[in-house]
Amino acid sequence: MTKAVQLFVLRSGEEIPGLTLGSMPLYVGRSPDNHLVVPDATVSTRHAAFWVEGGRAWVRDCGSRNGTFLNDRQVQGACAVRDGDRVRLGTSTALVVRGQVAEQGPLASGTLRLLEDVEAEVCYPLITERFIIGDSELADLRLDQGAEEEASLTVHPDGEIWVSTFDSERALDVGDTFSVGGRQFRVVDSATSATATHDASTMRFPYKLEITLDGVQGAQAEITDPRSGRSHVIDAENRAVLLYLLGRQASQAKDDPAVDSWCADEDVAVGIWGRKGTSDANSLHVLVHRLRKELKKAGFDPWFIEKRRRAIRLSLDDVVLG
């Protein structure tokens, strides 16, 4: 039986409860946008990520300036964390993991998918459901500051991998290449032991979305990040209607596990433009592209709008329909 896995902050020898870890990565750093904010000048704005997968806790450094250390050994890539392990951020912030699974079952053997930076000849293991490439603090692989291009890789439970940019989505087979910010990437296999990928339905962004079709000027949506208090209103009608349709489906799926959270592209297009909307498959891609751009500019992670083959959904904590 799995125990609750908690992250404690170590202060003067005392362990202060901080976070309960789950399948979605929780971030620690100086920025107020993190799940756990630490006022330490040697800690980066977004320093490290913690999550639970395959019956154990994991930690990953987020490209910090001064490094992340697990029991005084510097973290490279994703590292499993055991009950009682200490994680040091920078030079003076210490965290302790408590409540790990009492008995670890064997890891699933098989093929681990890797993301290879072709020119640099380095690889990044795709051990979580989502891997973001971009210039934001939320990115797993950071591009140069100001880079306009971003991409999100999603690993689905059936092993299918999709790459999403602001204006396109496609499935990736092993060996397929794609470009982000002038850099070439491809998916490769590595025969190794790996934890199983999470069901995508467990991965949610910590946002709240409130939507109405009867606002003062028609359809309107407001997205809020409860951690930072940041909010943004979407009042362009087609974008707000898109969020309403997806939010309604997400709300139904949350109330009834038998309901699929994914919406068919065709059904969404009909809901926005009527039957004529299905004659131009690119219209929905363009709308999603523009909405993601707006959300990123407003300071939100745009990848909570997920796309896969002929389907789309929202992946967030709370939806309120007006």
Secondary structure in CASP SS format (residue, H / E / C, confidence):
PFRMAT SS
TARGET T0000
AUTHOR 0000-0000-0000
METHOD secondary structure of the structure
MODEL  1
M C 1.00
T C 1.00
K C 1.00
A C 1.00
V C 1.00
Q E 1.00
L E 1.00
F E 1.00
V E 1.00
L E 1.00
R E 1.00
S C 1.00
G C 1.00
E E 1.00
E E 1.00
I E 1.00
P E 1.00
G E 1.00
L E 1.00
T E 1.00
L C 1.00
G C 1.00
S C 1.00
M C 1.00
P C 1.00
L E 1.00
Y E 1.00
V E 1.00
G E 1.00
R C 1.00
S C 1.00
P C 1.00
D C 1.00
N C 1.00
H C 1.00
L E 1.00
V E 1.00
V C 1.00
P C 1.00
D C 1.00
A C 1.00
T C 1.00
V C 1.00
S C 1.00
T C 1.00
R C 1.00
H C 1.00
A E 1.00
A E 1.00
F E 1.00
W E 1.00
V E 1.00
E E 1.00
G C 1.00
G C 1.00
R E 1.00
A E 1.00
W E 1.00
V E 1.00
R E 1.00
D E 1.00
C C 1.00
G C 1.00
S C 1.00
R C 1.00
N C 1.00
G C 1.00
T E 1.00
F E 1.00
L E 1.00
N C 1.00
D C 1.00
R E 1.00
Q E 1.00
V C 1.00
Q C 1.00
G C 1.00
A E 1.00
C E 1.00
A E 1.00
V E 1.00
R C 1.00
D C 1.00
G C 1.00
D C 1.00
R E 1.00
V E 1.00
R E 1.00
L E 1.00
G C 1.00
T C 1.00
S C 1.00
T E 1.00
A E 1.00
L E 1.00
V E 1.00
V E 1.00
R E 1.00
G C 1.00
Q C 1.00
V C 1.00
A C 1.00
E C 1.00
Q C 1.00
G C 1.00
P C 1.00
L C 1.00
A C 1.00
S E 1.00
G E 1.00
T E 1.00
L E 1.00
R E 1.00
L E 1.00
L E 1.00
E E 1.00
D E 1.00
V C 1.00
E C 1.00
A C 1.00
E C 1.00
V E 1.00
C E 1.00
Y E 1.00
P E 1.00
L C 1.00
I C 1.00
T C 1.00
E C 1.00
R E 1.00
F E 1.00
I E 1.00
I E 1.00
G E 1.00
D C 1.00
S C 1.00
E C 1.00
L C 1.00
A C 1.00
D C 1.00
L E 1.00
R E 1.00
L C 1.00
D C 1.00
Q C 1.00
G C 1.00
A C 1.00
E C 1.00
E C 1.00
E C 1.00
A E 1.00
S E 1.00
L E 1.00
T E 1.00
V E 1.00
H C 1.00
P C 1.00
D C 1.00
G C 1.00
E C 1.00
I E 1.00
W E 1.00
V E 1.00
S E 1.00
T C 1.00
F C 1.00
D C 1.00
S C 1.00
E E 1.00
R E 1.00
A E 1.00
L E 1.00
D C 1.00
V C 1.00
G C 1.00
D C 1.00
T E 1.00
F E 1.00
S E 1.00
V E 1.00
G C 1.00
G C 1.00
R E 1.00
Q E 1.00
F E 1.00
R E 1.00
V E 1.00
V E 1.00
D E 1.00
S E 1.00
A E 1.00
T E 1.00
S E 1.00
A C 1.00
T C 1.00
A C 1.00
T C 1.00
H C 1.00
D C 1.00
A H 1.00
S H 1.00
T H 1.00
M C 1.00
R C 1.00
F E 1.00
P E 1.00
Y E 1.00
K E 1.00
L E 1.00
E E 1.00
I E 1.00
T E 1.00
L E 1.00
D E 1.00
G E 1.00
V C 1.00
Q C 1.00
G E 1.00
A E 1.00
Q E 1.00
A E 1.00
E E 1.00
I E 1.00
T E 1.00
D E 1.00
P C 1.00
R C 1.00
S C 1.00
G C 1.00
R E 1.00
S E 1.00
H E 1.00
V E 1.00
I E 1.00
D C 1.00
A C 1.00
E H 1.00
N H 1.00
R H 1.00
A H 1.00
V H 1.00
L H 1.00
L H 1.00
Y H 1.00
L H 1.00
L H 1.00
G H 1.00
R H 1.00
Q H 1.00
A H 1.00
S H 1.00
Q H 1.00
A H 1.00
K H 1.00
D H 1.00
D C 1.00
P C 1.00
A C 1.00
V C 1.00
D C 1.00
S C 1.00
W C 1.00
C E 1.00
A E 1.00
D H 1.00
E H 1.00
D H 1.00
V H 1.00
A H 1.00
V H 1.00
G H 1.00
I H 1.00
W H 1.00
G C 1.00
R H 1.00
K H 1.00
G H 1.00
T H 1.00
S H 1.00
D C 1.00
A C 1.00
N H 1.00
S H 1.00
L H 1.00
H H 1.00
V H 1.00
L H 1.00
V H 1.00
H H 1.00
R H 1.00
L H 1.00
R H 1.00
K H 1.00
E H 1.00
L H 1.00
K H 1.00
K H 1.00
A C 1.00
G C 1.00
F C 1.00
D C 1.00
P H 1.00
W H 1.00
F H 1.00
I E 1.00
E E 1.00
K E 1.00
R E 1.00
R C 1.00
R C 1.00
A E 1.00
I E 1.00
R E 1.00
L E 1.00
S C 1.00
L E 1.00
D E 1.00
D E 1.00
V E 1.00
V E 1.00
L E 1.00
G C 1.00
END
